[in-house]
Protein backbone atom coordinates (compact mmCIF):
# COMPACT_ATOMS: atom_id res chain seq x y z
CA UNK A 1 0.00 0.00 0.00
CA UNK A 2 2.85 2.39 0.80
CA UNK A 3 4.39 1.69 -2.59
CA UNK A 4 1.07 2.31 -4.33
CA UNK A 5 0.60 5.68 -2.61
CA UNK A 6 4.18 6.80 -3.21
CA UNK A 7 3.91 5.76 -6.87
CA UNK A 8 0.63 7.64 -7.33
CA UNK A 9 1.92 10.82 -5.68
CA UNK A 10 5.00 10.81 -7.92
CA UNK A 11 3.16 9.80 -11.13
CA UNK A 12 0.38 12.38 -10.74
CA UNK A 13 2.68 15.21 -9.66
CA UNK A 14 1.26 15.48 -6.13
CA UNK A 15 4.62 14.94 -4.40
CA UNK A 16 6.73 17.97 -3.49
CA UNK A 17 10.26 18.53 -2.18
CA UNK A 18 12.00 16.53 -0.80
CA UNK A 19 11.91 14.11 -3.73
CA UNK A 20 11.64 11.28 -4.42
CA UNK A 21 8.93 10.74 -1.80
CA UNK A 22 9.57 6.98 -1.49
CA UNK A 23 10.50 5.91 2.02
CA UNK A 24 9.23 9.18 3.54
CA UNK A 25 6.19 10.78 5.05
CA UNK A 26 5.57 12.58 1.74
CA UNK A 27 5.34 16.31 1.33
CA UNK A 28 2.44 17.07 -0.98
CA UNK A 29 0.81 19.71 -3.15
CA UNK A 30 -1.61 21.54 -0.88
CA UNK A 31 0.25 20.86 2.38
CA UNK A 32 0.18 24.61 3.13
CA UNK A 33 -3.60 24.70 2.57
CA UNK A 34 -4.08 21.71 4.90
CA UNK A 35 -1.95 23.48 7.51
CA UNK A 36 -4.09 26.61 7.21
CA UNK A 37 -7.32 24.60 7.55
CA UNK A 38 -5.96 23.05 10.74
CA UNK A 39 -5.94 26.51 12.33
CA UNK A 40 -9.73 26.69 11.90
CA UNK A 41 -10.46 23.62 14.02
CA UNK A 42 -11.75 24.06 17.57
CA UNK A 43 -9.16 21.49 18.71
CA UNK A 44 -6.43 23.80 17.42
CA UNK A 45 -7.91 27.00 18.81
CA UNK A 46 -8.18 25.67 22.36
CA UNK A 47 -4.78 23.92 22.34
CA UNK A 48 -1.95 25.53 24.27
CA UNK A 49 0.59 22.77 23.54
CA UNK A 50 0.75 20.94 20.20
CA UNK A 51 2.85 17.92 19.33
CA UNK A 52 3.91 17.71 15.66
CA UNK A 53 6.01 15.06 13.90
CA UNK A 54 9.35 16.26 12.45
CA UNK A 55 8.68 15.55 8.75
CA UNK A 56 8.94 18.27 6.09
CA UNK A 57 5.26 17.99 5.12
CA UNK A 58 4.27 19.27 8.57
CA UNK A 59 6.84 22.09 8.78
CA UNK A 60 4.20 24.77 8.18
CA UNK A 61 2.04 23.24 10.93
CA UNK A 62 4.98 23.58 13.34
CA UNK A 63 5.51 27.19 12.26
CA UNK A 64 1.82 27.95 12.84
CA UNK A 65 2.03 26.45 16.34
CA UNK A 66 4.67 29.02 17.23
CA UNK A 67 3.09 31.92 15.34
CA UNK A 68 -0.18 31.28 17.19
CA UNK A 69 1.59 31.48 20.57
CA UNK A 70 1.42 27.76 21.36
CA UNK A 71 4.21 25.58 22.73
CA UNK A 72 5.62 23.18 20.15
CA UNK A 73 6.61 19.65 21.12
CA UNK A 74 8.39 17.78 18.33
CA UNK A 75 9.86 14.31 18.11
CA UNK A 76 13.51 14.21 17.15
CA UNK A 77 14.16 12.21 13.96
CA UNK A 78 13.72 8.49 14.71
CA UNK A 79 13.27 9.52 18.38
CA UNK A 80 17.05 9.23 18.82
CA UNK A 81 17.16 12.23 21.17
CA UNK A 82 13.63 12.09 22.53
CA UNK A 83 11.50 15.19 22.11
CA UNK A 84 12.18 18.89 21.62
CA UNK A 85 10.17 21.65 23.33
CA UNK A 86 10.09 25.04 21.60
CA UNK A 87 8.44 27.87 23.53
CA UNK A 88 6.87 30.60 21.36
CA UNK A 89 7.98 33.53 23.51
CA UNK A 90 11.63 32.48 23.06
CA UNK A 91 11.52 32.42 19.25
CA UNK A 92 9.67 35.64 18.38
CA UNK A 93 10.54 36.56 14.79
CA UNK A 94 12.32 33.22 14.33
CA UNK A 95 9.26 30.97 14.04
CA UNK A 96 10.06 29.70 10.55
CA UNK A 97 13.61 28.67 11.50
CA UNK A 98 12.48 27.26 14.87
CA UNK A 99 9.98 25.02 13.06
CA UNK A 100 12.75 23.21 11.16
CA UNK A 101 14.64 20.29 12.70
CA UNK A 102 17.90 22.28 12.77
CA UNK A 103 16.21 25.35 14.24
CA UNK A 104 14.30 23.36 16.86
CA UNK A 105 17.54 21.81 18.09
CA UNK A 106 19.17 25.25 18.23
CA UNK A 107 16.30 27.14 19.89
CA UNK A 108 14.45 24.46 21.85
CA UNK A 109 15.36 21.98 24.57
CA UNK A 110 15.24 18.20 24.55
CA UNK A 111 13.19 16.23 27.09
CA UNK A 112 11.36 12.96 27.63
CA UNK A 113 7.82 12.41 28.90
CA UNK A 114 6.70 13.17 31.55
CA UNK A 115 9.07 16.19 31.55
CA UNK A 116 7.41 17.58 28.43
CA UNK A 117 4.19 19.60 28.80
CA UNK A 118 0.97 17.72 28.10
CA UNK A 119 0.00 18.17 24.43
CA UNK A 120 -3.61 19.19 23.82
CA UNK A 121 -3.35 18.03 20.21
CA UNK A 122 -1.13 15.61 18.25
CA UNK A 123 -0.41 16.19 14.55
CA UNK A 124 1.10 13.25 12.67
CA UNK A 125 2.06 12.75 9.07
CA UNK A 126 0.94 9.63 7.21
CA UNK A 127 1.69 7.75 4.02
CA UNK A 128 -1.91 6.50 3.87
CA UNK A 129 -5.02 6.83 6.02
CA UNK A 130 -8.60 5.58 5.79
CA UNK A 131 -11.96 7.04 6.88
CA UNK A 132 -11.92 4.91 10.04
CA UNK A 133 -8.76 6.66 11.22
CA UNK A 134 -6.33 3.82 10.52
CA UNK A 135 -2.99 5.29 9.43
CA UNK A 136 0.11 3.95 7.79
CA UNK A 137 3.45 5.65 8.39
CA UNK A 138 6.66 5.22 6.43
CA UNK A 139 7.38 1.84 8.03
CA UNK A 140 9.53 2.49 11.10
CA UNK A 141 6.68 2.57 13.62
CA UNK A 142 7.72 5.98 14.93
CA UNK A 143 4.33 7.67 14.54
CA UNK A 144 2.61 4.92 16.50
CA UNK A 145 5.32 5.08 19.15
CA UNK A 146 4.95 8.85 19.47
CA UNK A 147 1.17 8.69 19.84
CA UNK A 148 1.30 5.72 22.21
CA UNK A 149 3.99 7.33 24.41
CA UNK A 150 2.09 10.60 24.71
CA UNK A 151 -1.26 8.94 25.43
CA UNK A 152 0.33 6.62 28.00
CA UNK A 153 1.91 9.58 29.78
CA UNK A 154 -0.99 12.04 29.52
CA UNK A 155 -4.22 10.18 28.69
CA UNK A 156 -6.52 10.65 25.67
CA UNK A 157 -5.37 13.29 23.15
CA UNK A 158 -6.97 13.94 19.74
CA UNK A 159 -4.77 13.10 16.75
CA UNK A 160 -4.88 14.94 13.41
CA UNK A 161 -3.10 13.92 10.22
CA UNK A 162 -2.48 16.21 7.23
CA UNK A 163 -2.33 14.39 3.87
CA UNK A 164 -3.12 14.79 0.18
CA UNK A 165 -6.53 13.51 -0.97
CA UNK A 166 -4.69 10.78 -2.88
CA UNK A 167 -3.38 9.44 0.45
CA UNK A 168 -6.91 8.75 1.73
CA UNK A 169 -7.56 5.11 0.80
CA UNK A 170 -10.45 2.69 1.24
CA UNK A 171 -8.87 0.49 3.87
CA UNK A 172 -5.60 0.52 5.80
CA UNK A 173 -4.84 -2.89 7.34
CA UNK A 174 -4.80 -2.38 11.11
CA UNK A 175 -4.66 -4.26 14.37
CA UNK A 176 -6.45 -3.37 17.59
CA UNK A 177 -3.21 -2.08 19.14
CA UNK A 178 -2.54 0.36 16.27
CA UNK A 179 -3.12 4.03 17.09
CA UNK A 180 -5.88 5.80 15.16
CA UNK A 181 -6.30 9.41 14.08
CA UNK A 182 -9.32 11.51 15.03
CA UNK A 183 -9.32 14.00 12.13
CA UNK A 184 -7.95 13.80 8.58
CA UNK A 185 -7.14 17.10 6.87
CA UNK A 186 -6.54 17.28 3.13
CA UNK A 187 -6.21 20.39 0.95
CA UNK A 188 -9.93 20.07 0.10
CA UNK A 189 -11.71 18.54 3.09
CA UNK A 190 -11.94 17.74 6.79
CA UNK A 191 -12.79 14.12 7.66
CA UNK A 192 -13.73 13.21 11.22
CA UNK A 193 -13.31 9.57 12.17
CA UNK A 194 -15.11 7.65 14.88
CA UNK A 195 -12.13 8.13 17.22
CA UNK A 196 -12.71 11.81 17.89
CA UNK A 197 -11.75 11.78 21.58
CA UNK A 198 -8.76 9.42 21.63
C-alpha positions as CSV (number, residue, x, y, z in Angstrom):
1,X,0.0,0.0,0.0
2,X,2.8,2.4,0.8
3,X,4.4,1.7,-2.6
4,X,1.1,2.3,-4.3
5,X,0.6,5.7,-2.6
6,X,4.2,6.8,-3.2
7,X,3.9,5.8,-6.9
8,X,0.6,7.6,-7.3
9,X,1.9,10.8,-5.7
10,X,5.0,10.8,-7.9
11,X,3.2,9.8,-11.1
12,X,0.4,12.4,-10.7
13,X,2.7,15.2,-9.7
14,X,1.3,15.5,-6.1
15,X,4.6,14.9,-4.4
16,X,6.7,18.0,-3.5
17,X,10.3,18.5,-2.2
18,X,12.0,16.5,-0.8
19,X,11.9,14.1,-3.7
20,X,11.6,11.3,-4.4
21,X,8.9,10.7,-1.8
22,X,9.6,7.0,-1.5
23,X,10.5,5.9,2.0
24,X,9.2,9.2,3.5
25,X,6.2,10.8,5.0
26,X,5.6,12.6,1.7
27,X,5.3,16.3,1.3
28,X,2.4,17.1,-1.0
29,X,0.8,19.7,-3.2
30,X,-1.6,21.5,-0.9
31,X,0.3,20.9,2.4
32,X,0.2,24.6,3.1
33,X,-3.6,24.7,2.6
34,X,-4.1,21.7,4.9
35,X,-1.9,23.5,7.5
36,X,-4.1,26.6,7.2
37,X,-7.3,24.6,7.5
38,X,-6.0,23.0,10.7
39,X,-5.9,26.5,12.3
40,X,-9.7,26.7,11.9
41,X,-10.5,23.6,14.0
42,X,-11.8,24.1,17.6
43,X,-9.2,21.5,18.7
44,X,-6.4,23.8,17.4
45,X,-7.9,27.0,18.8
46,X,-8.2,25.7,22.4
47,X,-4.8,23.9,22.3
48,X,-1.9,25.5,24.3
49,X,0.6,22.8,23.5
50,X,0.7,20.9,20.2
51,X,2.9,17.9,19.3
52,X,3.9,17.7,15.7
53,X,6.0,15.1,13.9
54,X,9.4,16.3,12.5
55,X,8.7,15.5,8.8
56,X,8.9,18.3,6.1
57,X,5.3,18.0,5.1
58,X,4.3,19.3,8.6
59,X,6.8,22.1,8.8
60,X,4.2,24.8,8.2
61,X,2.0,23.2,10.9
62,X,5.0,23.6,13.3
63,X,5.5,27.2,12.3
64,X,1.8,28.0,12.8
65,X,2.0,26.4,16.3
66,X,4.7,29.0,17.2
67,X,3.1,31.9,15.3
68,X,-0.2,31.3,17.2
69,X,1.6,31.5,20.6
70,X,1.4,27.8,21.4
71,X,4.2,25.6,22.7
72,X,5.6,23.2,20.1
73,X,6.6,19.7,21.1
74,X,8.4,17.8,18.3
75,X,9.9,14.3,18.1
76,X,13.5,14.2,17.2
77,X,14.2,12.2,14.0
78,X,13.7,8.5,14.7
79,X,13.3,9.5,18.4
80,X,17.0,9.2,18.8
81,X,17.2,12.2,21.2
82,X,13.6,12.1,22.5
83,X,11.5,15.2,22.1
84,X,12.2,18.9,21.6
85,X,10.2,21.6,23.3
86,X,10.1,25.0,21.6
87,X,8.4,27.9,23.5
88,X,6.9,30.6,21.4
89,X,8.0,33.5,23.5
90,X,11.6,32.5,23.1
91,X,11.5,32.4,19.2
92,X,9.7,35.6,18.4
93,X,10.5,36.6,14.8
94,X,12.3,33.2,14.3
95,X,9.3,31.0,14.0
96,X,10.1,29.7,10.5
97,X,13.6,28.7,11.5
98,X,12.5,27.3,14.9
99,X,10.0,25.0,13.1
100,X,12.8,23.2,11.2
101,X,14.6,20.3,12.7
102,X,17.9,22.3,12.8
103,X,16.2,25.3,14.2
104,X,14.3,23.4,16.9
105,X,17.5,21.8,18.1
106,X,19.2,25.3,18.2
107,X,16.3,27.1,19.9
108,X,14.5,24.5,21.8
109,X,15.4,22.0,24.6
110,X,15.2,18.2,24.6
111,X,13.2,16.2,27.1
112,X,11.4,13.0,27.6
113,X,7.8,12.4,28.9
114,X,6.7,13.2,31.6
115,X,9.1,16.2,31.5
116,X,7.4,17.6,28.4
117,X,4.2,19.6,28.8
118,X,1.0,17.7,28.1
119,X,0.0,18.2,24.4
120,X,-3.6,19.2,23.8
121,X,-3.3,18.0,20.2
122,X,-1.1,15.6,18.3
123,X,-0.4,16.2,14.5
124,X,1.1,13.2,12.7
125,X,2.1,12.8,9.1
126,X,0.9,9.6,7.2
127,X,1.7,7.8,4.0
128,X,-1.9,6.5,3.9
129,X,-5.0,6.8,6.0
130,X,-8.6,5.6,5.8
131,X,-12.0,7.0,6.9
132,X,-11.9,4.9,10.0
133,X,-8.8,6.7,11.2
134,X,-6.3,3.8,10.5
135,X,-3.0,5.3,9.4
136,X,0.1,4.0,7.8
137,X,3.5,5.7,8.4
138,X,6.7,5.2,6.4
139,X,7.4,1.8,8.0
140,X,9.5,2.5,11.1
141,X,6.7,2.6,13.6
142,X,7.7,6.0,14.9
143,X,4.3,7.7,14.5
144,X,2.6,4.9,16.5
145,X,5.3,5.1,19.2
146,X,4.9,8.9,19.5
147,X,1.2,8.7,19.8
148,X,1.3,5.7,22.2
149,X,4.0,7.3,24.4
150,X,2.1,10.6,24.7
151,X,-1.3,8.9,25.4
152,X,0.3,6.6,28.0
153,X,1.9,9.6,29.8
154,X,-1.0,12.0,29.5
155,X,-4.2,10.2,28.7
156,X,-6.5,10.6,25.7
157,X,-5.4,13.3,23.2
158,X,-7.0,13.9,19.7
159,X,-4.8,13.1,16.7
160,X,-4.9,14.9,13.4
161,X,-3.1,13.9,10.2
162,X,-2.5,16.2,7.2
163,X,-2.3,14.4,3.9
164,X,-3.1,14.8,0.2
165,X,-6.5,13.5,-1.0
166,X,-4.7,10.8,-2.9
167,X,-3.4,9.4,0.4
168,X,-6.9,8.7,1.7
169,X,-7.6,5.1,0.8
170,X,-10.5,2.7,1.2
171,X,-8.9,0.5,3.9
172,X,-5.6,0.5,5.8
173,X,-4.8,-2.9,7.3
174,X,-4.8,-2.4,11.1
175,X,-4.7,-4.3,14.4
176,X,-6.4,-3.4,17.6
177,X,-3.2,-2.1,19.1
178,X,-2.5,0.4,16.3
179,X,-3.1,4.0,17.1
180,X,-5.9,5.8,15.2
181,X,-6.3,9.4,14.1
182,X,-9.3,11.5,15.0
183,X,-9.3,14.0,12.1
184,X,-8.0,13.8,8.6
185,X,-7.1,17.1,6.9
186,X,-6.5,17.3,3.1
187,X,-6.2,20.4,0.9
188,X,-9.9,20.1,0.1
189,X,-11.7,18.5,3.1
190,X,-11.9,17.7,6.8
191,X,-12.8,14.1,7.7
192,X,-13.7,13.2,11.2
193,X,-13.3,9.6,12.2
194,X,-15.1,7.6,14.9
195,X,-12.1,8.1,17.2
196,X,-12.7,11.8,17.9
197,X,-11.7,11.8,21.6
198,X,-8.8,9.4,21.6
